[in-house]
């Protein structure tokens, strides 16, 4: 297999991965999106080693894939924002609980005067 064929195979692999992720985006959870990003990174790193062999057609195809992947990035940002909101809400609840459930020092005294 020549370098050009390897490069074409990598670009096709990247295209399939990207298109599959976009089609199934609404069904993917955080772990699956993380898996996608790791696979994508691996493929892009391999393509980078053949950068000098990229043809104009391959460059155009990769550019279109990057434009299409914007929806994936938007979904990842939405998940990140949901998680941040959940953490903030959790922290607010924790601080409210702490205000009402102050723990008392174990060496303090409580004196009850009965009349």
N, CA, C and O atoms as a Tinker XYZ file with bonds, in Angstrom:
   460  protein
     1  N      0.856000   -1.173000    0.000000    73     2
     2  CA     0.000000    0.000000    0.000000    64     1     3
     3  C      0.903000    1.237000    0.000000    63     2     4     5
     4  O      1.784000    1.377000    0.847000    81     3
     5  N      0.670000    2.112000   -0.948000    73     3     6
     6  CA     1.482000    3.324000   -1.044000    64     5     7
     7  C      1.041000    4.345000   -0.003000    63     6     8     9
     8  O     -0.010000    4.199000    0.620000    81     7
     9  N      1.854000    5.372000    0.175000    73     7    10
    10  CA     1.530000    6.420000    1.141000    64     9    11
    11  C      0.252000    7.153000    0.765000    63    10    12    13
    12  O     -0.546000    7.513000    1.631000    81    11
    13  N      0.062000    7.371000   -0.525000    73    11    14
    14  CA    -1.163000    8.054000   -0.982000    64    13    15
    15  C     -2.388000    7.198000   -0.670000    63    14    16    17
    16  O     -3.420000    7.723000   -0.253000    81    15
    17  N     -2.282000    5.895000   -0.868000    73    15    18
    18  CA    -3.402000    4.996000   -0.553000    64    17    19
    19  C     -3.675000    4.978000    0.943000    63    18    20    21
    20  O     -4.833000    4.967000    1.362000    81    19
    21  N     -2.617000    4.973000    1.755000    73    19    22
    22  CA    -2.783000    5.034000    3.209000    64    21    23
    23  C     -3.478000    6.330000    3.614000    63    22    24    25
    24  O     -4.376000    6.334000    4.456000    81    23
    25  N     -3.051000    7.417000    3.004000    73    23    26
    26  CA    -3.651000    8.712000    3.302000    64    25    27
    27  C     -5.119000    8.735000    2.893000    63    26    28    29
    28  O     -5.964000    9.228000    3.641000    81    27
    29  N     -5.428000    8.208000    1.717000    73    27    30
    30  CA    -6.828000    8.150000    1.254000    64    29    31
    31  C     -7.648000    7.311000    2.216000    63    30    32    33
    32  O     -8.783000    7.666000    2.536000    81    31
    33  N     -7.084000    6.196000    2.683000    73    31    34
    34  CA    -7.775000    5.334000    3.643000    64    33    35
    35  C     -8.053000    6.095000    4.949000    63    34    36    37
    36  O     -9.144000    5.987000    5.509000    81    35
    37  N     -7.079000    6.854000    5.425000    73    35    38
    38  CA    -7.258000    7.628000    6.660000    64    37    39
    39  C     -8.324000    8.707000    6.502000    63    38    40    41
    40  O     -9.138000    8.915000    7.402000    81    39
    41  N     -8.321000    9.388000    5.364000    73    39    42
    42  CA    -9.332000   10.429000    5.122000    64    41    43
    43  C    -10.721000    9.797000    5.052000    63    42    44    45
    44  O    -11.681000   10.352000    5.587000    81    43
    45  N    -10.834000    8.635000    4.395000    73    43    46
    46  CA   -12.120000    7.939000    4.333000    64    45    47
    47  C    -12.570000    7.485000    5.722000    63    46    48    49
    48  O    -13.748000    7.583000    6.066000    81    47
    49  N    -11.626000    6.992000    6.505000    73    47    50
    50  CA   -11.932000    6.564000    7.876000    64    49    51
    51  C    -12.424000    7.745000    8.709000    63    50    52    53
    52  O    -13.387000    7.623000    9.466000    81    51
    53  N    -11.765000    8.869000    8.564000    73    51    54
    54  CA   -12.166000   10.089000    9.265000    64    53    55
    55  C    -13.556000   10.529000    8.825000    63    54    56    57
    56  O    -14.379000   10.924000    9.651000    81    55
    57  N    -13.812000   10.461000    7.533000    73    55    58
    58  CA   -15.111000   10.851000    6.992000    64    57    59
    59  C    -16.223000    9.955000    7.537000    63    58    60    61
    60  O    -17.274000   10.447000    7.946000    81    59
    61  N    -15.995000    8.652000    7.542000    73    59    62
    62  CA   -16.995000    7.714000    8.065000    64    61    63
    63  C    -17.265000    7.959000    9.544000    63    62    64    65
    64  O    -18.417000    7.972000    9.978000    81    63
    65  N    -16.202000    8.151000   10.311000    73    63    66
    66  CA   -16.353000    8.402000   11.745000    64    65    67
    67  C    -17.150000    9.677000   11.996000    63    66    68    69
    68  O    -18.063000    9.697000   12.822000    81    67
    69  N    -16.803000   10.725000   11.288000    73    67    70
    70  CA   -17.478000   12.008000   11.457000    64    69    71
    71  C    -18.945000   11.921000   11.056000    63    70    72    73
    72  O    -19.819000   12.385000   11.787000    81    71
    73  N    -19.214000   11.332000    9.904000    73    71    74
    74  CA   -20.594000   11.228000    9.417000    64    73    75
    75  C    -21.441000   10.344000   10.328000    63    74    76    77
    76  O    -22.598000   10.664000   10.602000    81    75
    77  N    -20.872000    9.235000   10.796000    73    75    78
    78  CA   -21.602000    8.352000   11.701000    64    77    79
    79  C    -21.954000    9.079000   12.997000    63    78    80    81
    80  O    -23.060000    8.930000   13.516000    81    79
    81  N    -21.020000    9.858000   13.512000    73    79    82
    82  CA   -21.252000   10.592000   14.759000    64    81    83
    83  C    -22.325000   11.657000   14.563000    63    82    84    85
    84  O    -23.189000   11.830000   15.423000    81    83
    85  N    -22.278000   12.365000   13.451000    73    83    86
    86  CA   -23.269000   13.411000   13.188000    64    85    87
    87  C    -24.663000   12.810000   13.060000    63    86    88    89
    88  O    -25.628000   13.359000   13.592000    81    87
    89  N    -24.773000   11.688000   12.359000    73    87    90
    90  CA   -26.081000   11.053000   12.164000    64    89    91
    91  C    -26.675000   10.591000   13.493000    63    90    92    93
    92  O    -27.880000   10.718000   13.712000    81    91
    93  N    -25.841000   10.058000   14.375000    73    91    94
    94  CA   -26.315000    9.505000   15.654000    64    93    95
    95  C    -26.107000   10.448000   16.827000    63    94    96    97
    96  O    -26.153000   10.013000   17.978000    81    95
    97  N    -25.882000   11.708000   16.568000    73    95    98
    98  CA   -25.503000   12.663000   17.611000    64    97    99
    99  C    -26.512000   12.750000   18.750000    63    98   100   101
   100  O    -26.119000   12.822000   19.914000    81    99
   101  N    -27.788000   12.744000   18.439000    73    99   102
   102  CA   -28.801000   12.897000   19.488000    64   101   103
   103  C    -28.862000   11.683000   20.415000    63   102   104   105
   104  O    -29.376000   11.786000   21.529000    81   103
   105  N    -28.348000   10.544000   19.974000    73   103   106
   106  CA   -28.400000    9.321000   20.770000    64   105   107
   107  C    -27.112000    9.064000   21.560000    63   106   108   109
   108  O    -27.077000    8.178000   22.414000    81   107
   109  N    -26.059000    9.832000   21.281000    73   107   110
   110  CA   -24.766000    9.585000   21.909000    64   109   111
   111  C    -24.684000   10.237000   23.284000    63   110   112   113
   112  O    -25.161000   11.353000   23.491000    81   111
   113  N    -24.071000    9.517000   24.217000    73   111   114
   114  CA   -23.854000   10.076000   25.555000    64   113   115
   115  C    -22.431000   10.613000   25.659000    63   114   116   117
   116  O    -21.681000   10.620000   24.682000    81   115
   117  N    -22.077000   11.059000   26.851000    73   115   118
   118  CA   -20.772000   11.685000   27.057000    64   117   119
   119  C    -19.621000   10.734000   26.755000    63   118   120   121
   120  O    -18.632000   11.129000   26.137000    81   119
   121  N    -19.748000    9.488000   27.187000    73   119   122
   122  CA   -18.683000    8.510000   26.979000    64   121   123
   123  C    -18.470000    8.235000   25.494000    63   122   124   125
   124  O    -17.334000    8.114000   25.034000    81   123
   125  N    -19.553000    8.137000   24.757000    73   123   126
   126  CA   -19.439000    7.878000   23.324000    64   125   127
   127  C    -18.828000    9.073000   22.602000    63   126   128   129
   128  O    -18.055000    8.896000   21.660000    81   127
   129  N    -19.162000   10.279000   23.030000    73   127   130
   130  CA   -18.552000   11.465000   22.426000    64   129   131
   131  C    -17.068000   11.549000   22.774000    63   130   132   133
   132  O    -16.260000   11.975000   21.949000    81   131
   133  N    -16.714000   11.152000   23.969000    73   131   134
   134  CA   -15.306000   11.109000   24.348000    64   133   135
   135  C    -14.562000   10.089000   23.490000    63   134   136   137
   136  O    -13.449000   10.351000   23.035000    81   135
   137  N    -15.172000    8.936000   23.273000    73   135   138
   138  CA   -14.580000    7.906000   22.428000    64   137   139
   139  C    -14.395000    8.431000   20.996000    63   138   140   141
   140  O    -13.367000    8.187000   20.364000    81   139
   141  N    -15.399000    9.148000   20.501000    73   139   142
   142  CA   -15.302000    9.751000   19.162000    64   141   143
   143  C    -14.107000   10.708000   19.089000    63   142   144   145
   144  O    -13.321000   10.658000   18.143000    81   143
   145  N    -13.981000   11.567000   20.085000    73   143   146
   146  CA   -12.904000   12.560000   20.041000    64   145   147
   147  C    -11.531000   11.901000   20.123000    63   146   148   149
   148  O    -10.579000   12.383000   19.509000    81   147
   149  N    -11.417000   10.806000   20.873000    73   147   150
   150  CA   -10.141000   10.091000   20.946000    64   149   151
   151  C     -9.804000    9.421000   19.613000    63   150   152   153
   152  O     -8.661000    9.464000   19.158000    81   151
   153  N    -10.813000    8.802000   18.992000    73   151   154
   154  CA   -10.592000    8.178000   17.687000    64   153   155
   155  C    -10.223000    9.226000   16.646000    63   154   156   157
   156  O     -9.324000    9.024000   15.830000    81   155
   157  N    -10.931000   10.345000   16.689000    73   155   158
   158  CA   -10.677000   11.427000   15.738000    64   157   159
   159  C     -9.256000   11.956000   15.897000    63   158   160   161
   160  O     -8.556000   12.185000   14.911000    81   159
   161  N     -8.837000   12.146000   17.137000    73   159   162
   162  CA    -7.496000   12.644000   17.395000    64   161   163
   163  C     -6.438000   11.694000   16.834000    63   162   164   165
   164  O     -5.449000   12.134000   16.249000    81   163
   165  N     -6.651000   10.405000   17.016000    73   163   166
   166  CA    -5.714000    9.411000   16.510000    64   165   167
   167  C     -5.615000    9.477000   14.984000    63   166   168   169
   168  O     -4.518000    9.449000   14.425000    81   167
   169  N     -6.755000    9.563000   14.324000    73   167   170
   170  CA    -6.776000    9.622000   12.862000    64   169   171
   171  C     -6.119000   10.906000   12.370000    63   170   172   173
   172  O     -5.320000   10.876000   11.433000    81   171
   173  N     -6.448000   12.024000   12.991000    73   171   174
   174  CA    -5.879000   13.311000   12.571000    64   173   175
   175  C     -4.361000   13.318000   12.764000    63   174   176   177
   176  O     -3.635000   13.869000   11.936000    81   175
   177  N     -3.883000   12.716000   13.838000    73   175   178
   178  CA    -2.435000   12.630000   14.045000    64   177   179
   179  C     -1.761000   11.799000   12.960000    63   178   180   181
   180  O     -0.670000   12.133000   12.499000    81   179
   181  N     -2.419000   10.714000   12.558000    73   179   182
   182  CA    -1.868000    9.890000   11.472000    64   181   183
   183  C     -1.874000   10.652000   10.154000    63   182   184   185
   184  O     -0.918000   10.580000    9.382000    81   183
   185  N     -2.957000   11.383000    9.898000    73   183   186
   186  CA    -3.028000   12.191000    8.671000    64   185   187
   187  C     -1.928000   13.244000    8.683000    63   186   188   189
   188  O     -1.344000   13.548000    7.643000    81   187
   189  N     -1.647000   13.797000    9.851000    73   187   190
   190  CA    -0.616000   14.817000    9.967000    64   189   191
   191  C      0.753000   14.340000    9.526000    63   190   192   193
   192  O      1.559000   15.127000    9.030000    81   191
   193  N      1.017000   13.067000    9.702000    73   191   194
   194  CA     2.315000   12.545000    9.280000    64   193   195
   195  C      2.438000   12.469000    7.759000    63   194   196   197
   196  O      3.543000   12.354000    7.228000    81   195
   197  N      1.302000   12.532000    7.058000    73   195   198
   198  CA     1.294000   12.522000    5.589000    64   197   199
   199  C      0.895000   13.889000    5.021000    63   198   200   201
   200  O      0.491000   13.985000    3.862000    81   199
   201  N      1.008000   14.929000    5.822000    73   199   202
   202  CA     0.531000   16.257000    5.444000    64   201   203
   203  C      1.053000   16.714000    4.075000    63   202   204   205
   204  O      0.308000   17.324000    3.307000    81   203
   205  N      2.291000   16.435000    3.769000    73   203   206
   206  CA     2.877000   16.894000    2.504000    64   205   207
   207  C      2.268000   16.197000    1.293000    63   206   208   209
   208  O      2.406000   16.683000    0.170000    81   207
   209  N      1.598000   15.071000    1.501000    73   207   210
   210  CA     1.010000   14.317000    0.394000    64   209   211
   211  C     -0.452000   14.659000    0.137000    63   210   212   213
   212  O     -1.045000   14.158000   -0.819000    81   211
   213  N     -1.041000   15.506000    0.977000    73   211   214
   214  CA    -2.458000   15.847000    0.822000    64   213   215
   215  C     -2.704000   16.548000   -0.516000    63   214   216   217
   216  O     -2.009000   17.495000   -0.883000    81   215
   217  N     -3.703000   16.054000   -1.220000    73   215   218
   218  CA    -4.088000   16.694000   -2.475000    64   217   219
   219  C     -5.111000   17.783000   -2.176000    63   218   220   221
   220  O     -5.641000   17.864000   -1.068000    81   219
   221  N     -5.379000   18.608000   -3.162000    73   219   222
   222  CA    -6.368000   19.672000   -2.985000    64   221   223
   223  C     -7.749000   19.090000   -2.717000    63   222   224   225
   224  O     -8.516000   19.647000   -1.932000    81   223
   225  N     -8.071000   17.970000   -3.366000    73   223   226
   226  CA    -9.363000   17.318000   -3.129000    64   225   227
   227  C     -9.483000   16.834000   -1.689000    63   226   228   229
   228  O    -10.527000   16.998000   -1.057000    81   227
   229  N     -8.414000   16.239000   -1.176000    73   227   230
   230  CA    -8.428000   15.760000    0.215000    64   229   231
   231  C     -8.546000   16.926000    1.181000    63   230   232   233
   232  O     -9.277000   16.845000    2.167000    81   231
   233  N     -7.836000   18.001000    0.905000    73   231   234
   234  CA    -7.915000   19.189000    1.759000    64   233   235
   235  C     -9.335000   19.745000    1.778000    63   234   236   237
   236  O     -9.846000   20.128000    2.830000    81   235
   237  N     -9.970000   19.785000    0.605000    73   235   238
   238  CA   -11.347000   20.281000    0.522000    64   237   239
   239  C    -12.298000   19.365000    1.284000    63   238   240   241
   240  O    -13.211000   19.838000    1.960000    81   239
   241  N    -12.086000   18.057000    1.177000    73   239   242
   242  CA   -12.932000   17.100000    1.887000    64   241   243
   243  C    -12.779000   17.264000    3.396000    63   242   244   245
   244  O    -13.769000   17.257000    4.127000    81   243
   245  N    -11.552000   17.410000    3.859000    73   243   246
   246  CA   -11.298000   17.600000    5.295000    64   245   247
   247  C    -11.914000   18.909000    5.774000    63   246   248   249
   248  O    -12.461000   18.980000    6.875000    81   247
   249  N    -11.823000   19.940000    4.945000    73   247   250
   250  CA   -12.419000   21.234000    5.312000    64   249   251
   251  C    -13.932000   21.109000    5.472000    63   250   252   253
   252  O    -14.509000   21.680000    6.397000    81   251
   253  N    -14.573000   20.366000    4.575000    73   251   254
   254  CA   -16.021000   20.147000    4.674000    64   253   255
   255  C    -16.367000   19.338000    5.932000    63   254   256   257
   256  O    -17.377000   19.597000    6.586000    81   255
   257  N    -15.530000   18.374000    6.256000    73   255   258
   258  CA   -15.760000   17.588000    7.471000    64   257   259
   259  C    -15.671000   18.473000    8.712000    63   258   260   261
   260  O    -16.468000   18.335000    9.639000    81   259
   261  N    -14.712000   19.368000    8.724000    73   259   262
   262  CA   -14.567000   20.275000    9.860000    64   261   263
   263  C    -15.777000   21.185000   10.007000    63   262   264   265
   264  O    -16.217000   21.470000   11.121000    81   263
   265  N    -16.307000   21.637000    8.889000    73   263   266
   266  CA   -17.510000   22.479000    8.932000    64   265   267
   267  C    -18.691000   21.667000    9.466000    63   266   268   269
   268  O    -19.475000   22.161000   10.277000    81   267
   269  N    -18.812000   20.428000    9.009000    73   267   270
   270  CA   -19.900000   19.567000    9.468000    64   269   271
   271  C    -19.795000   19.203000   10.934000    63   270   272   273
   272  O    -20.805000   18.962000   11.596000    81   271
   273  N    -18.579000   19.164000   11.439000    73   271   274
   274  CA   -18.379000   18.783000   12.838000    64   273   275
   275  C    -18.771000   19.872000   13.829000    63   274   276   277
   276  O    -18.725000   19.651000   15.039000    81   275
   277  N    -19.144000   21.008000   13.347000    73   275   278
   278  CA   -19.571000   22.079000   14.261000    64   277   279
   279  C    -20.744000   21.647000   15.119000    63   278   280   281
   280  O    -20.845000   22.053000   16.277000    81   279
   281  N    -21.643000   20.822000   14.564000    73   279   282
   282  CA   -22.790000   20.360000   15.355000    64   281   283
   283  C    -22.331000   19.455000   16.493000    63   282   284   285
   284  O    -22.943000   19.439000   17.561000    81   283
   285  N    -21.258000   18.704000   16.268000    73   283   286
   286  CA   -20.716000   17.847000   17.328000    64   285   287
   287  C    -20.143000   18.715000   18.442000    63   286   288   289
   288  O    -20.352000   18.442000   19.624000    81   287
   289  N    -19.424000   19.754000   18.058000    73   287   290
   290  CA   -18.845000   20.666000   19.054000    64   289   291
   291  C    -19.957000   21.351000   19.845000    63   290   292   293
   292  O    -19.846000   21.508000   21.061000    81   291
   293  N    -21.022000   21.758000   19.165000    73   291   294
   294  CA   -22.145000   22.393000   19.850000    64   293   295
   295  C    -22.780000   21.439000   20.854000    63   294   296   297
   296  O    -23.146000   21.851000   21.954000    81   295
   297  N    -22.912000   20.170000   20.483000    73   295   298
   298  CA   -23.489000   19.171000   21.390000    64   297   299
   299  C    -22.581000   18.975000   22.607000    63   298   300   301
   300  O    -23.057000   18.868000   23.737000    81   299
   301  N    -21.279000   18.931000   22.364000    73   299   302
   302  CA   -20.333000   18.784000   23.478000    64   301   303
   303  C    -20.397000   19.979000   24.414000    63   302   304   305
   304  O    -20.337000   19.817000   25.633000    81   303
   305  N    -20.518000   21.175000   23.857000    73   303   306
   306  CA   -20.635000   22.373000   24.690000    64   305   307
   307  C    -21.930000   22.374000   25.487000    63   306   308   309
   308  O    -21.952000   22.811000   26.638000    81   307
   309  N    -23.012000   21.888000   24.881000    73   307   310
   310  CA   -24.287000   21.808000   25.591000    64   309   311
   311  C    -24.179000   20.848000   26.769000    63   310   312   313
   312  O    -24.684000   21.137000   27.854000    81   311
   313  N    -23.530000   19.720000   26.564000    73   311   314
   314  CA   -23.337000   18.758000   27.652000    64   313   315
   315  C    -22.477000   19.369000   28.756000    63   314   316   317
   316  O    -22.762000   19.195000   29.941000    81   315
   317  N    -21.426000   20.085000   28.362000    73   315   318
   318  CA   -20.551000   20.741000   29.342000    64   317   319
   319  C    -21.331000   21.766000   30.155000    63   318   320   321
   320  O    -21.173000   21.845000   31.374000    81   319
   321  N    -22.173000   22.552000   29.485000    73   319   322
   322  CA   -22.964000   23.566000   30.185000    64   321   323
   323  C    -23.994000   22.934000   31.120000    63   322   324   325
   324  O    -24.248000   23.453000   32.206000    81   323
   325  N    -24.589000   21.811000   30.700000    73   323   326
   326  CA   -25.525000   21.103000   31.575000    64   325   327
   327  C    -24.807000   20.609000   32.826000    63   326   328   329
   328  O    -25.332000   20.723000   33.934000    81   327
   329  N    -23.627000   20.071000   32.653000    73   327   330
   330  CA   -22.862000   19.566000   33.793000    64   329   331
   331  C    -22.467000   20.710000   34.721000    63   330   332   333
   332  O    -22.522000   20.562000   35.942000    81   331
   333  N    -22.073000   21.839000   34.159000    73   331   334
   334  CA   -21.698000   22.997000   34.979000    64   333   335
   335  C    -22.897000   23.507000   35.767000    63   334   336   337
   336  O    -22.770000   23.853000   36.942000    81   335
   337  N    -24.054000   23.553000   35.127000    73   335   338
   338  CA   -25.264000   24.000000   35.819000    64   337   339
   339  C    -25.632000   23.032000   36.944000    63   338   340   341
   340  O    -26.037000   23.458000   38.025000    81   339
   341  N    -25.492000   21.749000   36.690000    73   339   342
   342  CA   -25.794000   20.750000   37.711000    64   341   343
   343  C    -24.846000   20.896000   38.897000    63   342   344   345
   344  O    -25.275000   20.840000   40.050000    81   343
   345  N    -23.556000   21.082000   38.615000    73   343   346
   346  CA   -22.585000   21.253000   39.699000    64   345   347
   347  C    -22.857000   22.511000   40.511000    63   346   348   349
   348  O    -22.721000   22.514000   41.735000    81   347
   349  N    -23.238000   23.571000   39.826000    73   347   350
   350  CA   -23.545000   24.819000   40.533000    64   349   351
   351  C    -24.770000   24.643000   41.419000    63   350   352   353
   352  O    -24.784000   25.096000   42.563000    81   351
   353  N    -25.794000   23.986000   40.892000    73   351   354
   354  CA   -27.006000   23.739000   41.666000    64   353   355
   355  C    -26.687000   22.861000   42.879000    63   354   356   357
   356  O    -27.189000   23.107000   43.975000    81   355
   357  N    -25.867000   21.854000   42.683000    73   355   358
   358  CA   -25.471000   20.968000   43.768000    64   357   359
   359  C    -24.709000   21.732000   44.846000    63   358   360   361
   360  O    -24.933000   21.514000   46.036000    81   359
   361  N    -23.823000   22.614000   44.440000    73   359   362
   362  CA   -23.060000   23.413000   45.398000    64   361   363
   363  C    -23.972000   24.362000   46.168000    63   362   364   365
   364  O    -23.784000   24.565000   47.368000    81   363
   365  N    -24.956000   24.944000   45.487000    73   363   366
   366  CA   -25.912000   25.824000   46.177000    64   365   367
   367  C    -26.711000   25.048000   47.218000    63   366   368   369
   368  O    -26.941000   25.537000   48.324000    81   367
   369  N    -27.130000   23.849000   46.863000    73   367   370
   370  CA   -27.880000   23.023000   47.815000    64   369   371
   371  C    -27.003000   22.674000   49.007000    63   370   372   373
   372  O    -27.456000   22.715000   50.151000    81   371
   373  N    -25.756000   22.333000   48.741000    73   371   374
   374  CA   -24.831000   21.973000   49.821000    64   373   375
   375  C    -24.619000   23.156000   50.763000    63   374   376   377
   376  O    -24.610000   22.975000   51.981000    81   375
   377  N    -24.449000   24.352000   50.226000    73   375   378
   378  CA   -24.223000   25.512000   51.087000    64   377   379
   379  C    -25.476000   25.848000   51.892000    63   378   380   381
   380  O    -25.370000   26.289000   53.036000    81   379
   381  N    -26.657000   25.646000   51.315000    73   379   382
   382  CA   -27.889000   25.876000   52.068000    64   381   383
   383  C    -28.035000   24.858000   53.191000    63   382   384   385
   384  O    -28.449000   25.204000   54.297000    81   383
   385  N    -27.695000   23.610000   52.909000    73   383   386
   386  CA   -27.779000   22.586000   53.946000    64   385   387
   387  C    -26.786000   22.867000   55.068000    63   386   388   389
   388  O    -27.099000   22.682000   56.244000    81   387
   389  N    -25.606000   23.310000   54.703000    73   387   390
   390  CA   -24.616000   23.622000   55.727000    64   389   391
   391  C    -25.072000   24.775000   56.609000    63   390   392   393
   392  O    -24.770000   24.791000   57.802000    81   391
   393  N    -25.786000   25.732000   56.051000    73   391   394
   394  CA   -26.269000   26.859000   56.848000    64   393   395
   395  C    -27.296000   26.399000   57.876000    63   394   396   397
   396  O    -27.353000   26.947000   58.976000    81   395
   397  N    -28.095000   25.415000   57.537000    73   395   398
   398  CA   -29.123000   24.937000   58.462000    64   397   399
   399  C    -28.632000   23.822000   59.369000    63   398   400   401
   400  O    -29.212000   23.591000   60.430000    81   399
   401  N    -27.587000   23.135000   58.978000    73   399   402
   402  CA   -27.113000   22.001000   59.757000    64   401   403
   403  C    -25.695000   22.241000   60.267000    63   402   404   405
   404  O    -24.791000   21.435000   60.050000    81   403
   405  N    -25.531000   23.346000   60.935000    73   403   406
   406  CA   -24.195000   23.641000   61.465000    64   405   407
   407  C    -23.830000   22.590000   62.504000    63   406   408   409
   408  O    -24.602000   22.264000   63.407000    81   407
   409  N    -22.657000   22.095000   62.337000    73   407   410
   410  CA   -22.205000   21.111000   63.328000    64   409   411
   411  C    -21.609000   21.882000   64.503000    63   410   412   413
   412  O    -20.891000   22.865000   64.322000    81   411
   413  N    -21.922000   21.420000   65.696000    73   411   414
   414  CA   -21.435000   22.084000   66.894000    64   413   415
   415  C    -20.140000   21.430000   67.342000    63   414   416   417
   416  O    -19.887000   20.252000   67.092000    81   415
   417  N    -19.356000   22.212000   67.991000    73   415   418
   418  CA   -18.079000   21.719000   68.494000    64   417   419
   419  C    -18.331000   20.652000   69.560000    63   418   420   421
   420  O    -19.244000   20.781000   70.375000    81   419
   421  N    -17.525000   19.613000   69.545000    73   419   422
   422  CA   -17.730000   18.521000   70.510000    64   421   423
   423  C    -17.338000   18.924000   71.929000    63   422   424   425
   424  O    -17.771000   18.278000   72.884000    81   423
   425  N    -16.547000   19.953000   72.093000    73   423   426
   426  CA   -16.150000   20.353000   73.449000    64   425   427
   427  C    -16.972000   21.522000   73.987000    63   426   428   429
   428  O    -16.610000   22.114000   75.004000    81   427
   429  N    -18.054000   21.855000   73.328000    73   427   430
   430  CA   -18.874000   22.956000   73.813000    64   429   431
   431  C    -19.860000   22.456000   74.864000    63   430   432   433
   432  O    -20.158000   21.264000   74.948000    81   431
   433  N    -20.348000   23.382000   75.649000    73   431   434
   434  CA   -21.303000   23.056000   76.706000    64   433   435
   435  C    -22.665000   23.641000   76.375000    63   434   436   437
   436  O    -22.785000   24.737000   75.827000    81   435
   437  N    -23.666000   22.886000   76.721000    73   435   438
   438  CA   -25.028000   23.367000   76.588000    64   437   439
   439  C    -25.655000   23.294000   77.972000    63   438   440   441
   440  O    -25.738000   22.223000   78.572000    81   439
   441  N    -26.095000   24.442000   78.472000    73   439   442
   442  CA   -26.670000   24.498000   79.805000    64   441   443
   443  C    -28.126000   24.849000   79.678000    63   442   444   445
   444  O    -28.511000   25.837000   79.053000    81   443
   445  N    -28.934000   23.989000   80.305000    73   443   446
   446  CA   -30.393000   24.179000   80.256000    64   445   447
   447  C    -30.841000   24.578000   81.655000    63   446   448   449
   448  O    -30.771000   23.782000   82.591000    81   447
   449  N    -31.302000   25.817000   81.790000    73   447   450
   450  CA   -31.794000   26.281000   83.079000    64   449   451
   451  C    -33.289000   26.077000   83.135000    63   450   452   453
   452  O    -34.033000   26.620000   82.319000    81   451
   453  N    -33.723000   25.295000   84.098000    73   451   454
   454  CA   -35.142000   25.071000   84.249000    64   453   455
   455  C    -35.689000   25.999000   85.304000    63   454   456   457
   456  O    -35.030000   26.253000   86.312000    81   455
   457  N    -36.862000   26.501000   85.091000    73   455   458
   458  CA   -37.493000   27.395000   86.062000    64   457   459
   459  C    -38.654000   26.737000   86.736000    63   458   460
   460  O    -39.301000   27.349000   87.586000    81   459
